[in-house]
């Protein structure tokens, strides 16, 4: 059951990414047809202020927290399913 839900979540995430990219391609094609250069569609991303290591450490802490949550979830699942 856990693997099925993981696969379902993966499929949903993949579908959302696919549909987003497809919409982005349609916007680029529409801009080209109107004569607008594609690079003018999106404003340039602002550069982050401050050192980048803070961003990387924050992302690492989030990944560790998610991994710990999965570990606790699987531990509880194995405790409940290992009945008599």
DRENKESE-620939 format. One record per atom (N, C-alpha, C): x, y, z; residue in three letters; atom name. Coordinates in Angstrom, 2 decimals, padded with zeros to 5 digits. Layout:
<rs>
<r xx="X" yy="Y" zz="Z" rest="ALA" atom="CA"/>
...
</rs>
This chain:
<rs>
<r xx="000.82" yy="-001.19" zz="000.00" rest="UNK" atom="N"/>
<r xx="000.00" yy="000.00" zz="000.00" rest="UNK" atom="CA"/>
<r xx="000.87" yy="001.25" zz="000.00" rest="UNK" atom="C"/>
<r xx="001.96" yy="001.21" zz="000.74" rest="UNK" atom="N"/>
<r xx="002.85" yy="002.37" zz="000.81" rest="UNK" atom="CA"/>
<r xx="003.48" yy="002.63" zz="-000.55" rest="UNK" atom="C"/>
<r xx="003.88" yy="001.56" zz="-001.23" rest="UNK" atom="N"/>
<r xx="004.51" yy="001.74" zz="-002.54" rest="UNK" atom="CA"/>
<r xx="003.51" yy="002.25" zz="-003.56" rest="UNK" atom="C"/>
<r xx="002.26" yy="001.80" zz="-003.46" rest="UNK" atom="N"/>
<r xx="001.23" yy="002.27" zz="-004.39" rest="UNK" atom="CA"/>
<r xx="000.98" yy="003.76" zz="-004.21" rest="UNK" atom="C"/>
<r xx="000.95" yy="004.22" zz="-002.98" rest="UNK" atom="N"/>
<r xx="000.73" yy="005.65" zz="-002.75" rest="UNK" atom="CA"/>
<r xx="001.94" yy="006.46" zz="-003.19" rest="UNK" atom="C"/>
<r xx="003.14" yy="005.91" zz="-003.01" rest="UNK" atom="N"/>
<r xx="004.34" yy="006.60" zz="-003.48" rest="UNK" atom="CA"/>
<r xx="004.34" yy="006.72" zz="-005.00" rest="UNK" atom="C"/>
<r xx="003.94" yy="005.66" zz="-005.66" rest="UNK" atom="N"/>
<r xx="003.88" yy="005.69" zz="-007.12" rest="UNK" atom="CA"/>
<r xx="002.81" yy="006.68" zz="-007.59" rest="UNK" atom="C"/>
<r xx="001.67" yy="006.70" zz="-006.90" rest="UNK" atom="N"/>
<r xx="000.60" yy="007.62" zz="-007.27" rest="UNK" atom="CA"/>
<r xx="001.06" yy="009.07" zz="-007.11" rest="UNK" atom="C"/>
<r xx="001.75" yy="009.36" zz="-006.03" rest="UNK" atom="N"/>
<r xx="002.27" yy="010.71" zz="-005.82" rest="UNK" atom="CA"/>
<r xx="003.27" yy="011.07" zz="-006.92" rest="UNK" atom="C"/>
<r xx="004.13" yy="010.14" zz="-007.27" rest="UNK" atom="N"/>
<r xx="005.09" yy="010.37" zz="-008.34" rest="UNK" atom="CA"/>
<r xx="004.42" yy="010.64" zz="-009.68" rest="UNK" atom="C"/>
<r xx="003.36" yy="009.89" zz="-009.96" rest="UNK" atom="N"/>
<r xx="002.62" yy="010.09" zz="-011.21" rest="UNK" atom="CA"/>
<r xx="001.97" yy="011.46" zz="-011.24" rest="UNK" atom="C"/>
<r xx="001.37" yy="011.88" zz="-010.13" rest="UNK" atom="N"/>
<r xx="000.74" yy="013.19" zz="-010.06" rest="UNK" atom="CA"/>
<r xx="001.77" yy="014.31" zz="-010.25" rest="UNK" atom="C"/>
<r xx="002.89" yy="014.20" zz="-009.58" rest="UNK" atom="N"/>
<r xx="003.94" yy="015.21" zz="-009.71" rest="UNK" atom="CA"/>
<r xx="004.45" yy="015.26" zz="-011.15" rest="UNK" atom="C"/>
<r xx="004.69" yy="014.10" zz="-011.74" rest="UNK" atom="N"/>
<r xx="005.14" yy="014.05" zz="-013.13" rest="UNK" atom="CA"/>
<r xx="004.12" yy="014.65" zz="-014.09" rest="UNK" atom="C"/>
<r xx="002.85" yy="014.38" zz="-013.85" rest="UNK" atom="N"/>
<r xx="001.80" yy="014.93" zz="-014.70" rest="UNK" atom="CA"/>
<r xx="001.72" yy="016.45" zz="-014.59" rest="UNK" atom="C"/>
<r xx="001.85" yy="016.97" zz="-013.38" rest="UNK" atom="N"/>
<r xx="001.84" yy="018.43" zz="-013.20" rest="UNK" atom="CA"/>
<r xx="003.02" yy="019.08" zz="-013.91" rest="UNK" atom="C"/>
<r xx="004.19" yy="018.49" zz="-013.78" rest="UNK" atom="N"/>
<r xx="005.38" yy="019.03" zz="-014.46" rest="UNK" atom="CA"/>
<r xx="005.21" yy="018.96" zz="-015.97" rest="UNK" atom="C"/>
<r xx="004.69" yy="017.84" zz="-016.47" rest="UNK" atom="N"/>
<r xx="004.49" yy="017.68" zz="-017.91" rest="UNK" atom="CA"/>
<r xx="003.51" yy="018.72" zz="-018.44" rest="UNK" atom="C"/>
<r xx="002.39" yy="018.90" zz="-017.76" rest="UNK" atom="N"/>
<r xx="001.40" yy="019.87" zz="-018.22" rest="UNK" atom="CA"/>
<r xx="001.92" yy="021.30" zz="-018.14" rest="UNK" atom="C"/>
<r xx="002.73" yy="021.59" zz="-017.13" rest="UNK" atom="N"/>
<r xx="003.33" yy="022.91" zz="-017.02" rest="UNK" atom="CA"/>
<r xx="004.28" yy="023.20" zz="-018.16" rest="UNK" atom="C"/>
<r xx="005.12" yy="022.22" zz="-018.51" rest="UNK" atom="N"/>
<r xx="006.04" yy="022.39" zz="-019.63" rest="UNK" atom="CA"/>
<r xx="005.29" yy="022.52" zz="-020.95" rest="UNK" atom="C"/>
<r xx="004.21" yy="021.75" zz="-021.09" rest="UNK" atom="N"/>
<r xx="003.42" yy="021.84" zz="-022.32" rest="UNK" atom="CA"/>
<r xx="002.80" yy="023.22" zz="-022.48" rest="UNK" atom="C"/>
<r xx="002.31" yy="023.79" zz="-021.39" rest="UNK" atom="N"/>
<r xx="001.75" yy="025.14" zz="-021.42" rest="UNK" atom="CA"/>
<r xx="002.84" yy="026.16" zz="-021.75" rest="UNK" atom="C"/>
<r xx="004.02" yy="025.98" zz="-021.18" rest="UNK" atom="N"/>
<r xx="005.13" yy="026.89" zz="-021.45" rest="UNK" atom="CA"/>
<r xx="005.51" yy="026.84" zz="-022.93" rest="UNK" atom="C"/>
<r xx="005.51" yy="025.66" zz="-023.53" rest="UNK" atom="N"/>
<r xx="005.83" yy="025.54" zz="-024.95" rest="UNK" atom="CA"/>
<r xx="004.77" yy="026.22" zz="-025.81" rest="UNK" atom="C"/>
<r xx="003.49" yy="026.08" zz="-025.42" rest="UNK" atom="N"/>
<r xx="002.43" yy="026.75" zz="-026.16" rest="UNK" atom="CA"/>
<r xx="002.58" yy="028.27" zz="-026.09" rest="UNK" atom="C"/>
<r xx="002.96" yy="028.78" zz="-024.93" rest="UNK" atom="N"/>
<r xx="003.16" yy="030.22" zz="-024.79" rest="UNK" atom="CA"/>
<r xx="004.32" yy="030.69" zz="-025.67" rest="UNK" atom="C"/>
<r xx="005.39" yy="029.92" zz="-025.72" rest="UNK" atom="N"/>
<r xx="006.54" yy="030.29" zz="-026.55" rest="UNK" atom="CA"/>
<r xx="006.16" yy="030.28" zz="-028.02" rest="UNK" atom="C"/>
<r xx="005.42" yy="029.27" zz="-028.46" rest="UNK" atom="N"/>
<r xx="005.00" yy="029.22" zz="-029.86" rest="UNK" atom="CA"/>
<r xx="004.08" yy="030.38" zz="-030.20" rest="UNK" atom="C"/>
<r xx="003.17" yy="030.73" zz="-029.29" rest="UNK" atom="N"/>
<r xx="002.28" yy="031.87" zz="-029.53" rest="UNK" atom="CA"/>
<r xx="003.07" yy="033.17" zz="-029.61" rest="UNK" atom="C"/>
<r xx="004.09" yy="033.31" zz="-028.77" rest="UNK" atom="N"/>
<r xx="004.92" yy="034.52" zz="-028.81" rest="UNK" atom="CA"/>
<r xx="005.69" yy="034.60" zz="-030.11" rest="UNK" atom="C"/>
<r xx="006.20" yy="033.48" zz="-030.58" rest="UNK" atom="N"/>
<r xx="006.95" yy="033.47" zz="-031.85" rest="UNK" atom="CA"/>
<r xx="006.03" yy="033.84" zz="-033.01" rest="UNK" atom="C"/>
<r xx="004.79" yy="033.33" zz="-032.98" rest="UNK" atom="N"/>
<r xx="003.84" yy="033.66" zz="-034.04" rest="UNK" atom="CA"/>
<r xx="003.51" yy="035.15" zz="-034.05" rest="UNK" atom="C"/>
<r xx="003.50" yy="035.78" zz="-032.87" rest="UNK" atom="N"/>
<r xx="003.19" yy="037.22" zz="-032.78" rest="UNK" atom="CA"/>
<r xx="004.43" yy="038.07" zz="-033.04" rest="UNK" atom="C"/>
<r xx="005.59" yy="037.46" zz="-033.14" rest="UNK" atom="N"/>
<r xx="006.81" yy="038.20" zz="-033.40" rest="UNK" atom="CA"/>
<r xx="007.53" yy="038.69" zz="-032.16" rest="UNK" atom="C"/>
<r xx="007.16" yy="038.18" zz="-030.99" rest="UNK" atom="N"/>
<r xx="007.81" yy="038.56" zz="-029.74" rest="UNK" atom="CA"/>
<r xx="008.95" yy="037.58" zz="-029.47" rest="UNK" atom="C"/>
<r xx="010.14" yy="038.09" zz="-029.16" rest="UNK" atom="N"/>
<r xx="011.23" yy="037.16" zz="-028.83" rest="UNK" atom="CA"/>
<r xx="010.90" yy="036.37" zz="-027.55" rest="UNK" atom="C"/>
<r xx="011.16" yy="035.07" zz="-027.56" rest="UNK" atom="N"/>
<r xx="010.79" yy="034.24" zz="-026.40" rest="UNK" atom="CA"/>
<r xx="011.47" yy="034.66" zz="-025.10" rest="UNK" atom="C"/>
<r xx="012.67" yy="035.24" zz="-025.16" rest="UNK" atom="N"/>
<r xx="013.35" yy="035.59" zz="-023.92" rest="UNK" atom="CA"/>
<r xx="012.68" yy="036.78" zz="-023.23" rest="UNK" atom="C"/>
<r xx="011.79" yy="037.48" zz="-023.91" rest="UNK" atom="N"/>
<r xx="011.09" yy="038.61" zz="-023.28" rest="UNK" atom="CA"/>
<r xx="009.81" yy="038.16" zz="-022.57" rest="UNK" atom="C"/>
<r xx="009.49" yy="036.89" zz="-022.65" rest="UNK" atom="N"/>
<r xx="008.27" yy="036.39" zz="-021.99" rest="UNK" atom="CA"/>
<r xx="008.39" yy="036.42" zz="-020.48" rest="UNK" atom="C"/>
<r xx="009.53" yy="036.04" zz="-019.99" rest="UNK" atom="N"/>
<r xx="009.75" yy="035.96" zz="-018.54" rest="UNK" atom="CA"/>
<r xx="010.76" yy="037.01" zz="-018.11" rest="UNK" atom="C"/>
<r xx="010.45" yy="037.72" zz="-017.04" rest="UNK" atom="N"/>
<r xx="011.46" yy="038.66" zz="-016.54" rest="UNK" atom="CA"/>
<r xx="012.64" yy="037.89" zz="-015.96" rest="UNK" atom="C"/>
<r xx="013.84" yy="038.46" zz="-015.99" rest="UNK" atom="N"/>
<r xx="014.99" yy="037.75" zz="-015.44" rest="UNK" atom="CA"/>
<r xx="014.82" yy="037.52" zz="-013.94" rest="UNK" atom="C"/>
<r xx="015.28" yy="036.36" zz="-013.50" rest="UNK" atom="N"/>
<r xx="015.16" yy="036.02" zz="-012.08" rest="UNK" atom="CA"/>
<r xx="016.13" yy="036.87" zz="-011.27" rest="UNK" atom="C"/>
<r xx="015.65" yy="037.43" zz="-010.16" rest="UNK" atom="N"/>
<r xx="016.56" yy="038.24" zz="-009.34" rest="UNK" atom="CA"/>
<r xx="017.61" yy="037.36" zz="-008.68" rest="UNK" atom="C"/>
<r xx="018.81" yy="037.89" zz="-008.59" rest="UNK" atom="N"/>
<r xx="019.88" yy="037.14" zz="-007.94" rest="UNK" atom="CA"/>
<r xx="019.67" yy="037.17" zz="-006.43" rest="UNK" atom="C"/>
<r xx="019.98" yy="036.07" zz="-005.79" rest="UNK" atom="N"/>
<r xx="019.78" yy="036.00" zz="-004.35" rest="UNK" atom="CA"/>
<r xx="020.77" yy="036.90" zz="-003.64" rest="UNK" atom="C"/>
<r xx="020.30" yy="037.47" zz="-002.56" rest="UNK" atom="N"/>
<r xx="021.14" yy="038.34" zz="-001.76" rest="UNK" atom="CA"/>
<r xx="021.76" yy="037.50" zz="-000.65" rest="UNK" atom="C"/>
<r xx="023.02" yy="037.67" zz="-000.43" rest="UNK" atom="N"/>
<r xx="023.70" yy="036.93" zz="000.63" rest="UNK" atom="CA"/>
<r xx="024.41" yy="035.71" zz="000.12" rest="UNK" atom="C"/>
<r xx="025.08" yy="035.02" zz="001.01" rest="UNK" atom="N"/>
<r xx="025.84" yy="033.83" zz="000.60" rest="UNK" atom="CA"/>
<r xx="024.91" yy="032.67" zz="000.23" rest="UNK" atom="C"/>
<r xx="025.35" yy="031.88" zz="-000.73" rest="UNK" atom="N"/>
<r xx="024.54" yy="030.77" zz="-001.21" rest="UNK" atom="CA"/>
<r xx="024.56" yy="029.57" zz="-000.27" rest="UNK" atom="C"/>
<r xx="025.55" yy="029.50" zz="000.61" rest="UNK" atom="N"/>
<r xx="025.64" yy="028.34" zz="001.49" rest="UNK" atom="CA"/>
<r xx="024.46" yy="028.28" zz="002.45" rest="UNK" atom="C"/>
<r xx="023.88" yy="029.43" zz="002.78" rest="UNK" atom="N"/>
<r xx="022.71" yy="029.43" zz="003.66" rest="UNK" atom="CA"/>
<r xx="021.54" yy="028.73" zz="002.98" rest="UNK" atom="C"/>
<r xx="021.36" yy="029.01" zz="001.70" rest="UNK" atom="N"/>
<r xx="020.29" yy="028.36" zz="000.93" rest="UNK" atom="CA"/>
<r xx="020.51" yy="026.85" zz="000.88" rest="UNK" atom="C"/>
<r xx="021.76" yy="026.45" zz="000.64" rest="UNK" atom="N"/>
<r xx="022.04" yy="025.02" zz="000.52" rest="UNK" atom="CA"/>
<r xx="021.87" yy="024.29" zz="001.85" rest="UNK" atom="C"/>
<r xx="022.26" yy="024.92" zz="002.94" rest="UNK" atom="N"/>
<r xx="022.09" yy="024.28" zz="004.26" rest="UNK" atom="CA"/>
<r xx="020.61" yy="024.17" zz="004.60" rest="UNK" atom="C"/>
<r xx="019.84" yy="025.20" zz="004.27" rest="UNK" atom="N"/>
<r xx="018.40" yy="025.16" zz="004.52" rest="UNK" atom="CA"/>
<r xx="017.76" yy="024.01" zz="003.74" rest="UNK" atom="C"/>
<r xx="018.12" yy="023.87" zz="002.47" rest="UNK" atom="N"/>
<r xx="017.58" yy="022.77" zz="001.67" rest="UNK" atom="CA"/>
<r xx="017.99" yy="021.42" zz="002.25" rest="UNK" atom="C"/>
<r xx="019.21" yy="021.31" zz="002.73" rest="UNK" atom="N"/>
<r xx="019.67" yy="020.06" zz="003.33" rest="UNK" atom="CA"/>
<r xx="018.90" yy="019.71" zz="004.59" rest="UNK" atom="C"/>
<r xx="018.62" yy="020.71" zz="005.41" rest="UNK" atom="N"/>
<r xx="017.84" yy="020.47" zz="006.63" rest="UNK" atom="CA"/>
<r xx="016.44" yy="020.02" zz="006.29" rest="UNK" atom="C"/>
<r xx="015.85" yy="020.61" zz="005.26" rest="UNK" atom="N"/>
<r xx="014.51" yy="020.21" zz="004.85" rest="UNK" atom="CA"/>
<r xx="014.52" yy="018.77" zz="004.36" rest="UNK" atom="C"/>
<r xx="015.53" yy="018.39" zz="003.57" rest="UNK" atom="N"/>
<r xx="015.62" yy="017.01" zz="003.08" rest="UNK" atom="CA"/>
<r xx="015.78" yy="016.04" zz="004.25" rest="UNK" atom="C"/>
<r xx="016.60" yy="016.39" zz="005.22" rest="UNK" atom="N"/>
<r xx="016.76" yy="015.52" zz="006.40" rest="UNK" atom="CA"/>
<r xx="015.46" yy="015.39" zz="007.18" rest="UNK" atom="C"/>
<r xx="014.72" yy="016.47" zz="007.31" rest="UNK" atom="N"/>
<r xx="013.44" yy="016.42" zz="008.03" rest="UNK" atom="CA"/>
<r xx="012.44" yy="015.52" zz="007.31" rest="UNK" atom="C"/>
<r xx="012.39" yy="015.62" zz="005.99" rest="UNK" atom="N"/>
<r xx="011.47" yy="014.76" zz="005.22" rest="UNK" atom="CA"/>
<r xx="011.90" yy="013.30" zz="005.33" rest="UNK" atom="C"/>
<r xx="013.21" yy="013.05" zz="005.26" rest="UNK" atom="N"/>
<r xx="013.70" yy="011.67" zz="005.40" rest="UNK" atom="CA"/>
<r xx="013.37" yy="011.10" zz="006.78" rest="UNK" atom="C"/>
<r xx="013.52" yy="011.92" zz="007.82" rest="UNK" atom="N"/>
<r xx="013.17" yy="011.46" zz="009.17" rest="UNK" atom="CA"/>
<r xx="011.68" yy="011.16" zz="009.28" rest="UNK" atom="C"/>
<r xx="010.85" yy="011.99" zz="008.65" rest="UNK" atom="N"/>
<r xx="009.41" yy="011.74" zz="008.67" rest="UNK" atom="CA"/>
<r xx="009.08" yy="010.43" zz="007.97" rest="UNK" atom="C"/>
<r xx="009.72" yy="010.16" zz="006.83" rest="UNK" atom="N"/>
<r xx="009.50" yy="008.89" zz="006.14" rest="UNK" atom="CA"/>
<r xx="009.97" yy="007.72" zz="006.99" rest="UNK" atom="C"/>
<r xx="011.11" yy="007.86" zz="007.64" rest="UNK" atom="N"/>
<r xx="011.63" yy="006.78" zz="008.47" rest="UNK" atom="CA"/>
<r xx="010.68" yy="006.48" zz="009.62" rest="UNK" atom="C"/>
<r xx="010.17" yy="007.52" zz="010.26" rest="UNK" atom="N"/>
<r xx="009.21" yy="007.30" zz="011.35" rest="UNK" atom="CA"/>
<r xx="007.92" yy="006.69" zz="010.83" rest="UNK" atom="C"/>
<r xx="007.48" yy="007.11" zz="009.67" rest="UNK" atom="N"/>
<r xx="006.27" yy="006.54" zz="009.08" rest="UNK" atom="CA"/>
<r xx="006.43" yy="005.07" zz="008.77" rest="UNK" atom="C"/>
<r xx="007.56" yy="004.69" zz="008.18" rest="UNK" atom="N"/>
<r xx="007.80" yy="003.29" zz="007.86" rest="UNK" atom="CA"/>
<r xx="007.98" yy="002.46" zz="009.13" rest="UNK" atom="C"/>
<r xx="008.57" yy="003.06" zz="010.17" rest="UNK" atom="N"/>
<r xx="008.74" yy="002.35" zz="011.43" rest="UNK" atom="CA"/>
<r xx="007.37" yy="002.05" zz="012.05" rest="UNK" atom="C"/>
<r xx="006.50" yy="003.04" zz="012.05" rest="UNK" atom="N"/>
<r xx="005.15" yy="002.82" zz="012.60" rest="UNK" atom="CA"/>
<r xx="004.39" yy="001.80" zz="011.77" rest="UNK" atom="C"/>
<r xx="004.58" yy="001.85" zz="010.46" rest="UNK" atom="N"/>
<r xx="003.89" yy="000.90" zz="009.58" rest="UNK" atom="CA"/>
<r xx="004.39" yy="-000.52" zz="009.86" rest="UNK" atom="C"/>
<r xx="005.68" yy="-000.71" zz="010.05" rest="UNK" atom="N"/>
<r xx="006.21" yy="-002.03" zz="010.29" rest="UNK" atom="CA"/>
<r xx="005.82" yy="-002.55" zz="011.67" rest="UNK" atom="C"/>
<r xx="005.65" yy="-001.66" zz="012.64" rest="UNK" atom="N"/>
<r xx="005.24" yy="-002.08" zz="013.98" rest="UNK" atom="CA"/>
<r xx="003.78" yy="-002.54" zz="013.95" rest="UNK" atom="C"/>
<r xx="002.95" yy="-001.81" zz="013.22" rest="UNK" atom="N"/>
<r xx="001.52" yy="-002.18" zz="013.17" rest="UNK" atom="CA"/>
<r xx="001.26" yy="-003.40" zz="012.31" rest="UNK" atom="C"/>
<r xx="002.06" yy="-003.63" zz="011.31" rest="UNK" atom="N"/>
<r xx="001.80" yy="-004.76" zz="010.40" rest="UNK" atom="CA"/>
<r xx="002.49" yy="-006.06" zz="010.86" rest="UNK" atom="C"/>
<r xx="003.31" yy="-005.99" zz="011.89" rest="UNK" atom="N"/>
<r xx="004.02" yy="-007.21" zz="012.32" rest="UNK" atom="CA"/>
<r xx="003.28" yy="-007.94" zz="013.43" rest="UNK" atom="C"/>
<r xx="001.99" yy="-007.84" zz="013.45" rest="UNK" atom="N"/>
<r xx="001.15" yy="-008.46" zz="014.48" rest="UNK" atom="CA"/>
<r xx="001.51" yy="-009.90" zz="014.82" rest="UNK" atom="C"/>
<r xx="000.68" yy="-010.55" zz="015.64" rest="UNK" atom="N"/>
<r xx="000.98" yy="-011.91" zz="016.14" rest="UNK" atom="CA"/>
<r xx="000.98" yy="-012.99" zz="015.13" rest="UNK" atom="C"/>
</rs>
